[in-house]
Amino acid sequence: MPRLSAPRLAALVCAAVLFVAAWAFLDVPPLAVLREWAEQTGPWFPLLFWLLYVLITQFPIPRTIMTLSAGVLFGSVGGIALSITATTVAAVVSLAVVRSLLREWIAPRLTHPAVEVINRRLEERGWLAVASLRLIAIVPFSLMNYAAALTRVRVLPFAAATFVGSLPGTAIVVLFGDTLTGQANPAVVGLSVVLAVVGVGGLLLDATLPTRSTRRGVARQGAGVDQ
């Protein structure tokens, strides 16, 4: 089994310390604080908000408040644009960071045939599974990024699937920003359930569709039988 080199181990320890510290002390700023920052930073505030969104979503912190705040502060179009681009970039950053730190070390330990089947499926058609999971609101955004980093899912399909799968839910939250009052809007709840059903359906579809490697294996077996 390969071992972590000293520099990589040191980087991993530093990253773990920073992660725990940020998770313990970093929080989503209240809407009133965000409004103050908007007044203080002027035209630079959209960029500041976008960077803050990307930073916060690196950690297991629900991004819903940031998305709601985007709708209140920037309106429907601006809020959706800022939120979905920040969401996609944040996912790719998480994937790259976790993969660079851990994948080489953990990959040889994931040798179980069932894990290999999942890895092969994600490598060949990971976009469908990722997009489907993004539609399900209860699937933690950051934890899914970490898990995907340890698989062979490719970066571009992962980014595209995150964008497409996260867009409906993000748009719903932005458009119904009035849920910041603390009263859950029935339309938001209903649409979230619909998206979750679609997401589960996508996962079931992905589980039933054969991969290219599976089709090649069947074809080779058929050729062997014919001979």
PEVENJO-V914137 format. One record per backbone hydrogen bond with DSSP energy under -0.5 kcal/mol. NH is the residue of the N-H (numbers start at 1). CO is the residue of the C=O. Records with the same first field share a line. If there is no record, write none. Layout:
NH->CO / CO
//
This chain:
9->5
10->6
11->7
12->8
13->9
14->10
15->11
16->12
17->13
18->14
19->15
20->16
21->17
22->18
23->19
24->20
25->21
26->22
34->30
35->31
36->32
37->33
38->34
39->35
40->36
41->37
42->38
44->41
45->42
48->44
49->45
50->46
51->47
52->48
53->49
54->50
55->51
56->52
57->53
58->55
59->56
61->59
67->63
68->64
69->65
70->66
71->67
72->68
73->69
74->70
75->71
78->74
79->75
80->76
81->77
82->78
83->79
84->80
85->81
86->82
87->83
88->84
89->85
90->86
91->87
92->88
93->89
94->90
95->91
96->92
97->93
98->94
99->95
100->96
101->97
102->98
103->98 / 99
104->99
105->102
106->102
107->103
108->104
109->106
110->106 / 107
111->109
116->112
117->113
118->114
119->115
120->116
121->117
122->118
123->119
124->120
125->121
126->122
128->125
129->125
130->126
131->127
132->128
133->129
134->130
135->131 / 132
136->132 / 133
137->135
139->136
140->138
144->140
145->141
146->142
147->143
148->144
149->145
150->146 / 147
151->148
158->154
159->155
160->156
161->157
162->158
163->159
164->160
165->161
166->162
167->163
168->164
169->165
170->166
171->167
172->168
173->169
174->170
175->171
176->172
177->174
179->176
180->177
181->178
182->179
184->182
189->185
190->186
191->187
192->188
193->189
194->190
195->191
196->192
197->193
198->194
199->195
200->196
201->197
202->198
203->199
204->200
205->201
206->202
207->203
208->204
209->205
215->211
216->212
217->213
218->214
219->215
220->216
221->217
222->218
223->219
224->220
225->221
226->222
227->223
//
